[in-house]
Amino acid sequence: MPGELPILYSFRRCPYAMRARMAIAVSGQTCALREVVLREKPPEMIAVSPKGTVPIVVLPDAEIIEESLEIMHWALEQNDPEGWLAPLNYGRDDIRALIAENDGQFKDNLDRYKYPPRYELPDPLHHRAQGVVFLKKLNARLLKTAYLSGAKFTFADAAISPFIRQFANTDREWFNALDLSGLQHWLQNILESDRFLGVMDKYPVWASGMDEPAFPSANSS
Ligand SMILES: N[C@@H](CCC(=O)N[C@@H](CS)C(=O)NCC(=O)O)C(=O)O
C-alpha cells in the first residue's frame, strides 16, 4: 500500500463509520483501511486520537480528522460528483437541524432502546416511543420527496440512514408494522443500494505491521 494514502480507522458495523465510508466512496478517494474491534483498539489509533472512537482519518501530512461528519465534509470537499453537499451549501438549516437531532436526541433514544442494560433505570420501550417521534418527522418528508433533502440521495441520507437501520434492526417485525411507509421505503431502498452494500464488505481486523487493504476495494461498485 503506497504510504501517501490517507488511513481510515473503521469498524464495519458502526453507523458513524458507515456514513464516513459512504462519503469517501462517492468522492472517489481511496484510503488505507484499518478495521478495528472496539474492545481492543490498536495502540496506533489511540496514539493519534485518544478519545478512541471510530471513524478516524489520518492524512499523509499527519492531520487527524476524528469526527464522522468532518470526514464526510473532507471527502466531499475534494470531489462531490453527486452533489451531496449542495443542500448544505444552499443554506438548508432544516437539514443541518435534522442531522443534529439524529446525532443528539435520536441517538440517545436509540442507545437506550437497543442497549438498555447499559443504563440505570432502563425503560427501552419509552425510548423506542421517543425515537418514533423522529421517525415520524423523517416520514413526513419522505412522503413528499424520495430523499431527505429532495429528489436525490445526498449528505443527509448518508448521515442519518445508518442510525435508522440500527433502530429498525432492533425489532424488525415491529418496525415493519409501523405506519411509516415513506421512511420504510427509503430505508429499504438505501439498504439494497450499491452505495450502501459497497461499503459493507468485510475486512480482516488490522494489527500493527499488517498491510492495509484499499478502501473502497477495487472490485466494489
Ligand atoms: N462523534 C463521533 C462518534 C463516533 C462513535 O461514537 N463511534 C463509536 C462506534 S459506533 C465508537 O467508536 N465508540 C467507542 C467505543 O465503543 O469504545 C463521530 O461522529 O465520529
The ligand as a Tripos MOL2 file, in Angstrom:
@<TRIPOS>MOLECULE
LIG
   20    19     1     0     0
SMALL
NO_CHARGES

@<TRIPOS>ATOM
      1 N1        -18.9760   11.7940   17.3090 N.3       1 LIG1
      2 C1        -18.2610   10.6430   16.8030 C.3       1 LIG1
      3 C2        -18.8560    9.3920   17.4110 C.3       1 LIG1
      4 C3        -18.2020    8.1070   16.9220 C.3       1 LIG1
      5 C4        -18.5370    6.9160   17.8320 C.2       1 LIG1
      6 O1        -19.0680    7.0850   18.9490 O.2       1 LIG1
      7 N2        -18.1960    5.6900   17.3720 N.am      1 LIG1
      8 C5        -18.3750    4.5430   18.2200 C.3       1 LIG1
      9 C6        -18.6310    3.2670   17.4450 C.3       1 LIG1
     10 S1        -20.1510    3.2930   16.5870 S.3       1 LIG1
     11 C7        -17.0900    4.2850   18.9750 C.2       1 LIG1
     12 O2        -16.0240    4.3190   18.3960 O.2       1 LIG1
     13 N3        -17.1870    4.0300   20.2780 N.am      1 LIG1
     14 C8        -16.0350    3.7540   21.0740 C.3       1 LIG1
     15 C9        -16.1850    2.5150   21.9130 C.2       1 LIG1
     16 O3        -17.2370    1.8910   21.8840 O.co2     1 LIG1
     17 O4        -15.2100    2.1650   22.5780 O.co2     1 LIG1
     18 C10       -18.2980   10.6580   15.2790 C.2       1 LIG1
     19 O5        -19.2490   11.2250   14.7210 O.co2     1 LIG1
     20 O6        -17.3740   10.1620   14.6450 O.co2     1 LIG1
@<TRIPOS>BOND
     1     1     2 1
     2     2     3 1
     3     2    18 1
     4     3     4 1
     5     4     5 1
     6     5     6 2
     7     5     7 1
     8     7     8 1
     9     8     9 1
    10     8    11 1
    11     9    10 1
    12    11    12 2
    13    11    13 1
    14    13    14 1
    15    14    15 1
    16    15    16 2
    17    15    17 1
    18    18    19 2
    19    18    20 1
@<TRIPOS>SUBSTRUCTURE
     1 LIG1         1 GROUP 0 **** ****
